C-alpha cells in the first residue's frame, strides 16, 4: 500500500523509508503547531513584558554607570584634596623633611593610601619601612610628565588603584594611590541588587502584561464569540457595549453592522415574499388563459367564438407585459439595494425631457404642462430616468382622458423643487405615507394595472441622492407629489460653478466618477415604466 504525502506548509513531504505514516502525521501536526501564529493576547503580554523589561534593563544599566561614575569621581576628588592638603601643609617638603619620615606618618594616619615621593634629584621613596625604595605600583608616563614639569598634576586609574601625581614647589613630585577595592565591592553589591530588581520588574511586567491582555482584550473576545455565533447560528442580537474606549466603539460599530444586516435580511425576505405574492396572481391568470387557448386548439374541443379568442390573446399579452414590468421593477430595486450604480454628472432637465417623451408616447390621451430648469447633480442617470418616468406615468395614469399633468421644476439656491400634479381622485391622507412602500396599493388602485413598486423606486432614488419626497393634495384636486433635491443650477464646466450637496453617497462617489453630461437616454430607455401607486 503506497504512502501518502504529508503536506507541510503546502509542500508535500514523503515519509522516509521504514517510517510509518502514523509516525509522520504527528510530526507534521507538531510542525503546524510550531508555525501557528501567536494569539493577540500573548502578543500583548509579550510586548508589555518586553517593553518594561527593556526599560528596566536600560534603567538598571544607567543607574549602575551613574553610581559608578559618582563613586569613582568622589574617590578622585578626595584623593586630590588629600594631595593638595599635604602640599599646602608642607608635609612633603623634601628640603626640610626626610621623605621617609612624613611617608611613615602619612601611612600611619591614612593606611588606605600608598604614597610615593620622587625627589628633585630623582630618588624614589615608597611606603615600606623595611625597604623604602620598593614601590607599591609602577610609575607611569603620566607621573613622569609631572616630574618633568610638562604638566602640574595627573590622575589615572591603573592596577585597580586611583593614582594622582602633583608637582611640589621644591622640585619634588608627590604621588598618591588609593585602592578601589572597596568601591568595586560596593558596585558589585549594587549590580546584584539591580539585577534582582530588574528580574522582579520583568516578572511583574509579564504578569501585568498578561493581566492587561486578559482584561483589555476581553471585549475583543466577546466580539469574536459574537462573530462566531452569527456565523454558526445566524443570531444577530447586538453585543452589550461597556465603556467608551476604542474597543467600545468597535463593539458599537459591529452592532450597527448587525442591525444593518438584520434590516437587509428583513428587506430581502419581505421582497421575496411580496414578489412571490405579486407574481402569483398574473402567473395564475396567464396560465389559465394559456391553457384555455391550448385546449381550444384540440380537435375534440368545442369552438370558441373569435371575439373571445381575441380577448384571451389580448389578456395573455397584457399579463406578459405586467410580468415584464414587475420583473423589471424587482431588478431595479435589487440593483439599487446593492449599490450597483454608475455615478456621473446628471442634468435633471435633460433626464426629465427624455422621460416625458416616453410618457407622451404611452399616454396620448393626456396633456402635459411641463416647465424645466437646468439642475445638475452627481448620480445614476438611468435610475433618475426610471424614477421620473414612473413619477410622470403614474400621474398620467390617474388623470382622466383629456386631463392635464402639470410638471414644475423650480430652483432656489442649492435646492430644487419638483412638483408633479394630476387631475385624478387624489390620494387619501391615510395613504400618503404608505404609497411609497413596496407593493403597497391603495383600495382605489387595486383594479388598476401596476405592480405597486413605481413610487417605491422613486423614493429610493430620491433618498439615495439626499432628497425628500411626499404626497400632497393638488390645488385643483388630484394628487401632488412634491420633491426637494440638493444640487446646483450651474454645470461644473461653467466658470461660476460651486459644488453643492448631492447626498452623502453621491458626494462621496463624485470625486472618482467620470464627468459627463447626462443625456437621459441609454439602456434605461428600454425599461418599461412602473405603473400603480
C-alpha positions in Angstrom: 0.0 0.0 0.0 1.5 3.3 -1.1 2.5 6.1 1.3 0.5 9.3 1.2 2.5 12.6 1.2 2.2 14.8 4.3 1.6 18.5 3.4 3.7 20.8 5.5 3.1 24.5 4.5 1.8 23.5 1.1 4.9 21.3 0.3 4.3 17.6 0.1 6.7 15.6 2.3 7.0 11.9 1.8 7.9 9.7 4.8 11.3 8.2 5.0 11.6 4.5 4.1 10.8 2.4 7.1 8.8 5.2 8.9 5.1 4.6 9.2 2.6 7.2 8.1 1.1 7.3 11.6 4.5 8.4 12.9 4.8 11.1 10.2 1.4 12.7 10.7 2.1 13.7 14.4 5.3 15.3 13.2 3.5 17.3 10.6 1.0 18.3 13.2 3.8 19.5 15.5 5.3 21.5 12.7 2.0 23.2 12.0 1.6 23.9 15.7 5.0 25.4 15.9 4.3 27.6 12.8 0.9 28.7 14.1 0.7 32.4 14.7 0.8 33.7 18.3 -2.5 34.9 19.7 -3.2 38.6 20.2 -3.4 38.2 24.0 0.1 36.6 24.1 1.5 39.2 21.8 0.2 42.0 24.0 1.6 40.3 27.1 4.9 39.7 25.3 5.0 43.3 24.1 4.3 44.7 27.6 6.9 42.4 29.2 9.5 43.2 26.5 8.9 47.0 26.8 9.1 47.0 30.6 12.0 44.6 30.5 13.9 46.8 28.1 13.1 49.9 30.2 14.1 48.2 33.4 17.4 47.0 31.8 18.2 50.4 30.5 17.4 52.0 33.9 19.5 49.4 35.7 22.5 49.9 33.4 22.1 53.6 33.6 21.8 53.6 37.4 24.9 51.3 37.6 27.0 53.6 35.5 25.8 56.7 37.2 26.6 55.3 40.6 30.0 54.0 39.3 30.9 57.4 37.9 29.8 59.1 41.1 31.8 56.8 43.4 35.0 57.0 41.2 34.7 60.7 40.9 34.2 61.1 44.6 37.3 59.0 45.3 39.3 61.0 42.8 38.2 64.3 44.4 39.0 63.0 47.9 42.5 61.8 46.7 43.1 65.2 45.1 42.1 67.1 48.3 44.4 65.0 50.3 47.3 65.6 48.0 46.6 69.4 47.9 46.3 69.5 51.7 49.7 67.8 52.1 51.4 70.2 49.8 49.8 73.2 51.5 50.9 72.0 54.9 54.5 71.4 53.6 54.5 67.9 54.8 56.1 66.8 51.5 58.8 69.4 51.6 61.9 67.3 51.0 64.2 70.2 51.6 63.3 70.3 55.3 61.9 66.9 56.0 63.1 63.4 55.2 60.7 61.7 52.8 60.7 58.5 54.8 59.6 60.4 57.9 56.5 62.0 56.6 55.7 58.9 54.4 55.7 56.9 57.7 53.4 59.5 59.3 51.1 59.6 56.4 50.6 55.8 56.2 50.1 55.7 59.9 47.1 58.0 59.8 45.9 57.0 56.3 46.5 53.3 55.9 44.5 53.1 52.7 46.9 55.5 50.9 50.1 54.4 49.1 52.4 57.4 48.8 55.5 57.7 46.6 57.9 60.7 46.5 60.3 61.5 43.7 62.9 63.9 44.9 64.4 66.7 42.9 67.4 64.5 42.5 65.4 61.6 41.1 65.4 59.4 44.2 62.2 57.5 44.6 60.8 56.5 48.1 57.9 54.1 48.7 55.7 53.4 51.8 57.6 50.4 53.0 59.7 50.9 56.1 61.8 47.7 55.6 62.6 48.7 52.1 61.9 52.4 51.4 63.0 52.1 47.8 60.4 49.4 46.9 57.4 50.8 45.2 53.8 49.6 45.6 53.0 50.2 41.9 54.7 51.0 38.7 55.2 54.7 38.0 53.7 55.5 34.7 54.1 58.0 31.9 51.6 60.4 33.4 53.7 60.7 36.6 56.9 61.2 34.6 55.3 64.1 32.8 54.5 65.7 36.2 58.1 65.1 37.3 59.4 66.7 34.1 57.0 69.6 34.7 55.2 69.1 31.4 52.0 69.2 33.5 51.4 70.3 37.1 49.2 67.2 38.0 47.8 64.0 36.6 45.1 61.5 37.5 44.7 58.0 36.2 43.4 54.5 37.1 45.7 51.5 36.9 46.1 48.2 38.6 42.9 48.7 40.5 44.1 51.9 42.0 43.3 55.6 41.7 46.7 57.4 41.2 47.3 61.2 41.4 50.6 62.9 40.8 51.2 66.5 42.0 54.3 68.8 41.4 55.8 70.2 44.6 57.3 73.7 44.8 60.7 72.3 45.9 61.1 70.3 42.6 59.9 67.0 44.0 56.8 65.1 42.9 54.1 63.6 45.2 52.3 60.5 44.1 49.3 59.2 46.0 47.4 56.0 45.2 44.2 54.6 46.7 42.9 51.1 46.2 39.5 51.0 44.5 38.6 47.6 46.0 36.0 48.9 48.5 34.4 50.9 45.7 34.3 47.9 43.5 32.8 45.8 46.3 30.0 48.4 46.7 29.5 48.4 42.9 29.3 44.6 42.8 26.7 44.6 45.5 24.8 47.3 43.7 24.9 45.2 40.4 23.4 42.2 42.3 20.7 44.4 43.8 19.9 46.0 40.5 19.8 42.6 38.7 17.4 41.2 41.3 15.2 44.3 41.0 15.3 44.2 37.2 14.4 40.5 37.2 11.5 41.2 39.5 10.4 44.1 37.3 10.4 41.9 34.2 8.4 39.2 36.0 5.9 41.8 37.2 5.8 43.3 33.7 5.0 39.9 32.3 2.3 39.4 34.9 0.9 42.9 34.3 1.0 42.3 30.5 -0.9 39.1 30.9 -3.5 40.8 33.1 -3.8 43.7 30.7 -4.1 41.4 27.7 -6.8 39.4 29.5 -8.8 42.3 30.7 -8.1 44.8 27.9 -8.9 42.3 25.2 -12.0 40.9 26.9 -14.2 43.0 24.5 -12.3 41.6 21.6 -13.1 38.1 22.9 -16.7 38.9 23.3 -16.7 40.4 19.7 -15.0 37.2 18.4 -17.6 35.0 20.1 -20.4 37.1 18.7 -19.0 36.8 15.2 -18.6 33.1 15.6 -22.2 32.9 17.0 -23.5 34.8 13.9 -21.6 32.6 11.6 -22.8 29.5 13.4 -26.4 30.3 14.3 -27.4 33.4 12.2 -28.2 35.1 15.6 -28.0 38.8 15.0 -28.5 40.0 18.6 -26.4 43.1 19.5 -23.4 42.8 21.9 -23.5 44.7 25.2 -21.3 47.8 25.0 -19.2 48.6 28.0 -17.2 51.8 28.4 -16.4 54.4 25.9 -12.9 53.4 24.6 -11.8 52.3 21.2 -13.0 48.7 21.8 -16.4 50.0 22.9 -16.6 52.0 19.7 -15.6 48.9 17.8 -18.4 46.9 19.5 -20.8 49.7 18.8 -19.8 49.7 15.1 -20.2 45.9 15.0 -23.7 46.3 16.5 -24.6 48.8 13.8 -23.4 46.3 11.2 -25.5 43.6 12.8 -28.5 45.9 12.7 -27.9 46.8 9.1 -27.5 43.1 8.3 -30.7 42.3 10.1 -32.6 45.1 8.2 -31.1 43.8 4.9 -32.3 40.3 5.6 -35.7 41.6 6.6 -35.9 43.6 3.4 -34.7 40.7 1.4 -37.3 38.3 3.0 -40.0 40.9 2.5 -39.1 41.5 -1.1 -39.1 37.8 -1.8 -42.4 37.2 -0.1 -44.0 40.2 -1.7 -42.6 39.3 -5.1 -43.9 35.8 -4.8 -47.3 37.1 -3.8 -47.4 39.6 -6.6 -46.1 37.2 -9.2 -48.6 34.5 -8.2 -51.8 36.4 -9.4 -50.6 37.3 -13.0 -48.9 33.9 -13.4 -52.1 32.1 -12.4 -54.2 34.2 -14.8 -51.7 33.8 -17.6 -51.6 30.0 -17.1 -55.4 29.8 -17.1 -55.7 31.8 -20.3 -52.9 29.8 -22.0 -54.5 26.5 -21.0 -57.8 27.7 -22.5 -56.1 28.7 -25.8 -54.3 25.3 -25.9 -57.5 23.4 -25.2 -59.4 25.3 -27.9 -56.9 24.0 -30.5 -57.7 20.4 -29.8 -59.8 18.6 -32.4 -62.5 17.5 -30.0 -62.7 20.8 -28.2 -65.8 23.0 -28.6 -65.4 26.1 -30.8 -64.6 29.3 -29.0 -66.1 32.5 -30.6 -63.5 34.5 -32.4 -64.1 37.6 -30.3 -63.5 35.5 -27.1 -60.3 34.1 -28.6 -59.0 37.6 -29.3 -59.9 38.7 -25.8 -57.9 35.8 -24.4 -54.9 36.6 -26.6 -55.1 40.3 -25.5 -55.2 39.2 -21.9 -52.2 37.0 -22.4 -50.2 39.9 -23.9 -51.3 42.3 -21.1 -50.3 39.8 -18.5 -46.9 39.2 -20.1 -46.4 43.0 -20.1 -47.4 43.2 -16.5 -45.0 40.4 -15.6 -42.2 42.1 -17.5 -42.9 45.4 -15.7 -42.9 43.6 -12.3 -39.7 41.8 -13.0 -38.1 45.0 -14.2 -39.1 46.8 -11.1 -37.7 44.0 -8.9 -34.4 44.1 -10.8 -34.2 47.9 -10.3 -34.9 47.6 -6.6 -32.3 44.8 -6.2 -29.8 46.8 -8.2 -30.3 49.9 -6.1 -30.2 48.0 -2.9 -26.8 46.5 -4.0 -25.4 49.9 -4.8 -24.6 49.0 -8.4 -24.9 52.5 -9.8 -22.8 54.4 -12.3 -22.1 57.9 -10.8 -22.0 60.7 -13.3 -22.9 64.3 -13.8 -26.7 64.4 -14.5 -28.8 67.3 -15.7 -32.3 66.6 -14.5 -33.8 68.8 -17.1 -32.5 66.6 -19.9 -33.4 63.4 -18.0 -37.0 64.7 -17.4 -37.3 65.6 -21.1 -36.3 62.1 -22.1 -38.8 60.6 -19.6 -41.6 62.9 -20.8 -41.1 61.7 -24.5 -41.7 58.1 -23.4 -44.7 59.1 -21.2 -46.3 61.1 -24.1 -46.0 58.0 -26.4 -47.7 55.8 -23.8 -50.4 58.3 -22.6 -51.6 60.1 -25.8 -55.0 60.8 -24.2 -53.5 63.1 -21.6 -52.0 66.6 -21.9 -48.7 67.6 -20.3 -47.7 71.1 -19.0 -44.0 71.0 -18.3 -41.7 73.7 -17.1 -38.0 72.7 -16.7 -34.8 74.4 -15.3 -31.3 73.1 -15.5 -30.3 71.3 -12.4 -27.0 69.4 -12.0 -26.1 66.7 -9.5 -23.9 63.6 -9.4 -25.8 60.4 -9.5 -27.1 57.5 -11.6 -28.7 58.9 -14.8 -30.5 55.7 -15.7 -32.0 55.5 -12.2 -33.2 59.1 -12.4 -34.8 58.5 -15.8 -36.6 55.5 -14.4 -37.8 57.4 -11.3 -39.0 60.4 -13.3 -40.7 58.1 -15.8 -42.5 56.3 -13.0 -43.5 59.6 -11.4 -44.9 61.2 -14.5 -46.5 58.0 -15.9 -48.2 57.4 -12.5 -49.8 60.9 -12.7 -50.9 60.4 -16.3 -52.4 57.0 -15.4 -54.6 58.6 -12.8 -55.6 61.6 -14.9 -58.9 61.3 -16.8 -58.9 61.3 -20.6 -58.3 64.8 -21.8 -56.9 65.8 -18.4 -53.6 67.6 -17.8 -50.5 66.6 -15.9 -48.6 69.6 -14.5 -44.8 69.3 -14.0 -42.9 72.2 -12.4 -39.2 72.5 -11.7 -38.0 75.5 -9.7 -34.6 76.2 -8.2 -33.7 78.3 -5.1 -30.0 78.5 -4.2 -28.9 74.9 -3.9 -32.3 73.3 -3.6 -34.5 72.0 -6.4 -38.3 71.7 -6.1 -40.1 69.3 -8.5 -43.9 69.1 -8.3 -46.0 66.6 -10.4 -49.7 67.1 -10.2 -52.6 65.1 -11.8 -56.3 65.6 -12.1 -57.3 62.2 -10.7 -59.1 61.3 -7.5 -56.1 62.1 -5.3 -54.6 60.1 -2.5 -56.4 59.7 0.8 -54.5 61.4 3.7 -54.1 58.0 5.4 -52.4 56.5 2.4 -50.0 59.4 1.6 -47.1 57.8 3.5 -47.9 54.3 2.5 -47.9 54.8 -1.3 -44.1 54.9 -1.2 -43.9 51.4 0.4 -43.1 48.5 -1.8 -46.1 46.6 -3.3 -48.5 48.8 -1.4 -51.6 49.6 -3.4 -54.5 51.7 -2.1 -58.0 50.4 -2.2 -58.9 52.6 -5.2 -55.9 51.4 -7.2 -56.3 47.6 -6.9 -58.4 47.5 -10.0 -55.8 49.5 -12.0 -52.8 47.8 -13.7 -49.5 48.1 -11.9 -47.1 46.4 -9.5 -47.1 48.8 -6.6 -43.4 49.4 -7.0 -43.3 52.6 -9.1 -43.4 55.2 -6.3 -41.2 53.0 -4.1 -38.5 53.2 -6.8 -39.0 56.9 -7.0 -38.5 57.4 -3.2 -35.5 55.1 -3.1 -33.7 57.1 -5.9 -34.6 60.4 -4.3 -33.4 59.5 -0.8 -30.2 57.9 -2.1 -29.4 61.3 -3.7 -30.1 63.2 -0.5 -33.6 64.4 -1.3 -37.1 64.1 0.1 -40.5 63.3 -1.5 -44.0 63.4 -0.1 -47.6 63.1 -1.4 -49.9 66.1 -1.1 -53.2 67.3 -2.5 -53.1 69.3 -5.7 -54.6 72.8 -5.6 -57.3 71.9 -8.2 -57.9 68.4 -6.8 -55.9 65.3 -7.5 -52.5 64.2 -6.2 -49.4 66.3 -6.0 -46.1 64.6 -5.5 -43.6 67.2 -4.1 -39.8 66.5 -4.3 -36.9 68.5 -2.9 -33.4 67.7 -4.1 -29.9 69.2 -3.5 -27.7 70.1 -6.3 -26.7 73.2 -8.3 -28.2 75.1 -11.2 -24.7 75.5 -12.8 -22.7 72.9 -14.6 -19.2 72.3 -13.2 -17.9 73.1 -16.7 -19.1 76.7 -16.3 -17.0 79.4 -14.5 -19.4 80.2 -11.8 -20.0 76.7 -10.7 -19.9 76.0 -6.9 -20.1 72.5 -5.5 -23.4 71.7 -3.8 -24.6 69.0 -1.6 -25.9 66.0 -3.5 -26.4 63.5 -0.7 -23.8 61.6 1.2 -23.4 58.6 -1.2 -23.4 60.7 -4.3 -21.0 63.3 -2.9 -18.6 60.6 -1.7 -18.5 58.9 -5.1 -18.4 62.1 -7.2 -14.6 62.5 -6.9 -14.0 59.2 -8.6 -16.8 59.4 -11.1 -16.4 60.3 -14.8 -17.8 63.8 -15.5 -20.2 63.8 -18.5 -23.5 65.4 -19.3 -26.4 63.1 -18.5 -28.5 62.7 -21.7 -31.2 60.7 -20.1 -31.1 58.2 -23.0 -29.5 54.9 -22.9 -30.1 51.4 -21.6 -32.8 52.7 -19.3 -34.8 53.7 -22.3 -35.6 50.1 -23.0 -37.1 49.5 -19.5 -40.9 49.8 -19.2 -42.2 52.2 -16.5 -43.8 51.0 -13.3 -47.5 51.7 -13.0 -49.6 51.9 -9.9 -49.3 53.7 -6.6 
